[in-house]
Amino acid sequence: MPACRVPTLRADELPDVATVAEIAAFARVDPRTLRAEILAGNVPGAFRVGASHRVLVSEYLSALGRGCHDPRRM
């Protein structure tokens, strides 16, 4: 069975407030890994909405631009 590849997103395709799945696709990481990093407090701009998480894309991209986080290491 061939491996399934998650479609990736470009920064200009992200909404202002993104879901875990959208940020995971952008960062090319598994959503479970990203959720673990959010719970550990390692994702800038992340916040909780009910039982799910969202990420303020402007804060996330700004931190990436400053070199605070490497999305491949999440």
URVENGI-V512995 format. One line per field, one symbol per residue. ss: DSSP state (~ for helix, > for strand, _ for the rest). psi: psi as a letter, one per 20 degrees, with the letter a starting at -180 (. if undefined). Layout:
BEGIN
ss=???
psi=???
END
This chain:
BEGIN
ss=__________~~~___>>>~~~~~~~~___~~~~~~~~~______>>>>__>>>>>~~~~~~~~~_____~~~_
psi=pqqpppqqqqhiiqrhoqrggghgggilrphhgggghghikjopjqrpocirqrpohggghghghijhqohii.
END
